[in-house]
Amino acid sequence: MQFKTVTEYSNELHQLLVSVSKHLYFGSDGYARYQDKPMDVNITNYHRSNKDHLVYYIIRDHFSGTFTFRIASTKRLIPLADFLYYAWSEDAEEEKFIYGMPDNIFIPQTISTEELFSGLRSLGINSLNPPSGFASGIRVIRDIEDNLCFHMGRTADHSLEGMNKLRAKVYDYLINSFFRNNYFDKWKANLPSKSHPKIVPPYADFIRHFSKNDTGSTGLILVSQERQSQKKKKAASVYPRFSQTKLNQAQGIIYDALDEPNRQKRLVLARKALNISPYCADAYNLLAGESESLEERLELYEQGVNVGRITLGDSFFKENTGYFWGVFETRPYMRALAGFSGCLWSKGRRQEAIDNYQEMIKLNPNDNQGIRYTLINCLLTEGMNEEAEKFLSEYNESTCFMLYSQALLYFIKSGGIKSAGYLKQAFESNPYVPQYLLGKKHIPWYLPDMYSFGSEEEAIIYSADANEAWKTVPGALDWLVAELGGCKL
């Protein structure tokens, strides 16, 4: 049976694509690698390769261009029927940009079998091989891979699970975009009101339409012998017996990684350290620092906090509270807790972040990490003014971090006239700060690594932390302009 290649509505025709990447594969450590020179591999010959190649499973709607996909590998293939069930299910425990069974489906000859076609026919889906020369949809594979590689340069977890987490970013750019054609909107707007989307039957009813045989010579599995739960269950972390010797060895590798200028080599060294000792909090800290994904950083820092607590033990906290940073072994944990708390704040879990910062100050009142400068801005942003006043009295210092915070607090309490002296004192400590708070100068994405008192670098670091607090207080920025208008901003 032939089918026209011009479709008139969404879900009239879907395309199933299963493609082996010519550039991405998983190394012996289980993490994806990129090879610039294309590898001679495809769905029919991957058996002859000694590499574990990345595999794309894609369902694409021909009319709208929207799609869904999963990532597998040649050694961890997804049963085709299971993928189709996932692709057509609306409730897949993640945001979907296509769902419902189609009227027709194009399936490449390389993965076509009578068992697959028969199962689809019994579900009321007309199955066809694409006509000769039909290439629509192939470009989506290239677009997906280009987008994945882009985000690999900004994330740290390139395991199979980590690569699948990147799908959300791919969808945001290629489908659900605010700055280009939104394929999902087009798909929704062009569904026939009565006939689509066709609801997928429950898994057991869906899967019984398919044979459990492999699909031809490719070795692709059609139906899994044992169904895995459709719900994502996070396996409980089970750590091996703790070894101080292995932790010391892993920590030594992290010191080498910190001196390594090549990002990919740093990632490899961090993973090597965790392979030696999963208790190496600084390995998680390094990986988190290499990621621009807030969700990934949060998860990695949290792992660092957890293993740090396990390594130190509850009694250690009781015995060393008050001079924590002075004990060298605490520092990886404290770095992880600082990073974790910053991510909590960014995620909107603000009271949790404040609680953590206050705990860090309690553990180490000398505050070698400068947590007090972050905490005071958190308190002011959240309107915790009594706590902020008490905290400022405990850390009465003449740095711009505390002086500008003090000026803002007294503006909140007493208004602009009574607070002018505090602002003048803050301005004298660092005259560059107002330029960044008022937006006359842009706060850079990457903050300075070092600063000196009264320097522009100090102003950048303060303003990055305090910008939200100043904007939160009504009239604070206008007051800043009014009081310092005669100064050179």
Protein Blocks (a to p, Z undefined) as FASTA:
>chain_A
ZZdfbdfbehkbccddddddfkbccdfkopacddfbacdddfklmmmpcbdcdddddddd
fknopacdddddfklccdfklmmmmmmpmblopacfbecjdfbdcddfklgcfklmmmmm
mnopacddddehiaghjlmmmmmmmmmmmmmmmcfblcfklmmmmmmmmmmmmmmpckbc
cfklmmmmmgcfklpccddddfklmmmmpcfbdehjnopafbdfbdcdfbdcdddddddd
ddfklmmmmmmmmmmmmmpmblklmmmmmmmmmmmmmklmklmmmmmmmpcbfklmmmmm
mmmmmmmmmmnopmlmmmmgoilmmpmklmmmmmmmmmmmmmmmmnopamlmmmmmmmmm
mmmmnomnommmmmmmmmmmnopaklmmmmmmmmgcfbfklmmmmmmmmmmmnojmlmmm
mmmmmmmmomklmmmmnopaccdfbdcfbdcehiaklmmmmmmmmmmmmmmpghklmmmm
mmmmmpcZZ
